[in-house]
Amino acid sequence: MPVLEFLDPESVVPSLRARAKKQVLQDLAAQAVRRLPVLGERPVFDTLLQRERLGSTGVGDGVAIPHGKLPGLDRLFGLFARFDRPVDFEALDGQPVDIAFLLLAPEGAGADHLKALAQVARILREPGMLASIRAARDASALYALLTRSTAPQAA
């Protein structure tokens, strides 16, 4: 799988202005539906909210990877967002989140969904990556960082 083949330049949001976890999920759903009009905003939001009820997707170090599977989706879809202010996301380490990578998968994605989640996590754990993301000027700089990864591609 090429580096983040499910992320395109238009799916990078450099300054999301949400103030609470639920608002972040709503805004991510709205951004996703702009790029995937076949999906409805409410079903995307409900899927994300249902996943969060199982446990926070805030994985630590200011990062969240909200994700879910949706009927009607025919491919993996990624959306990256950096927040203008950190938000309490009930993360595993208790730290607020200022970086989110939304991953949506087709209902029957199975292992591809898990491989994509692992790939995103590996890239965001690369040494210096989070500092570079937080310092990037705009969406094109963020996209370049995320797609130039040197992380191994095997899952």
URRAPE-V702374 format. One record per residue. N is the residue number from 0. RES is the residue in one letter. PSI is psi in whole degrees, 0 to 359 (none if undefined). OMEGA is omega in whole degrees, -180 to 180 (* if undefined). Layout:
BEGIN
n->(N N)
res->(RES RES)
psi->(PSI PSI)
omega->(OMEGA OMEGA)
END
This chain:
BEGIN
n->(0 1 2 3 4 5 6 7 8 9 10 11 12 13 14 15 16 17 18 19 20 21 22 23 24 25 26 27 28 29 30 31 32 33 34 35 36 37 38 39 40 41 42 43 44 45 46 47 48 49 50 51 52 53 54 55 56 57 58 59 60 61 62 63 64 65 66 67 68 69 70 71 72 73 74 75 76 77 78 79 80 81 82 83 84 85 86 87 88 89 90 91 92 93 94 95 96 97 98 99 100 101 102 103 104 105 106 107 108 109 110 111 112 113 114 115 116 117 118 119 120 121 122 123 124 125 126 127 128 129 130 131 132 133 134 135 136 137 138 139 140 141 142 143 144 145 146 147 148 149 150 151 152 153 154)
res->(M P V L E F L D P E S V V P S L R A R A K K Q V L Q D L A A Q A V R R L P V L G E R P V F D T L L Q R E R L G S T G V G D G V A I P H G K L P G L D R L F G L F A R F D R P V D F E A L D G Q P V D I A F L L L A P E G A G A D H L K A L A Q V A R I L R E P G M L A S I R A A R D A S A L Y A L L T R S T A P Q A A)
psi->(124 161 116 54 345 7 130 165 329 353 31 120 109 344 81 136 31 153 352 158 312 321 322 311 320 315 320 319 316 317 319 317 331 329 342 71 344 337 153 148 318 313 323 311 313 320 316 317 318 319 320 330 336 337 148 141 10 109 355 164 28 16 139 145 72 141 163 167 140 136 149 350 133 3 165 144 131 146 126 137 136 134 150 338 144 149 138 120 11 40 159 326 3 358 147 159 136 4 130 141 108 132 122 141 155 153 323 25 328 237 330 322 314 320 319 318 315 321 314 313 317 315 317 343 355 141 128 351 312 320 318 319 315 335 348 145 318 182 320 324 320 315 317 318 313 332 358 10 146 11 142 147 350 140 none)
omega->(176 -179 176 178 -179 177 175 -174 -180 -179 177 -178 -173 -176 177 -172 179 -178 -179 -177 -178 178 176 -179 177 -179 177 177 180 179 -180 -177 175 -178 180 -174 178 180 174 -179 -178 178 178 180 -180 178 179 -180 178 179 180 179 177 -178 -177 173 171 -171 179 -180 178 -175 171 177 177 -176 177 178 -176 172 178 178 -175 180 173 179 177 176 180 177 172 -176 177 174 178 -177 174 -176 -177 -177 -178 -180 178 -179 176 -176 174 179 177 173 178 176 176 -177 174 -177 -178 -173 178 -174 180 178 -179 178 180 176 180 180 178 -180 179 -178 -178 177 180 180 177 -175 -177 177 179 179 -178 -179 -176 -175 -170 -177 -178 177 178 179 179 178 -175 -176 177 -175 175 -179 175 -174 180 -179 *)
END
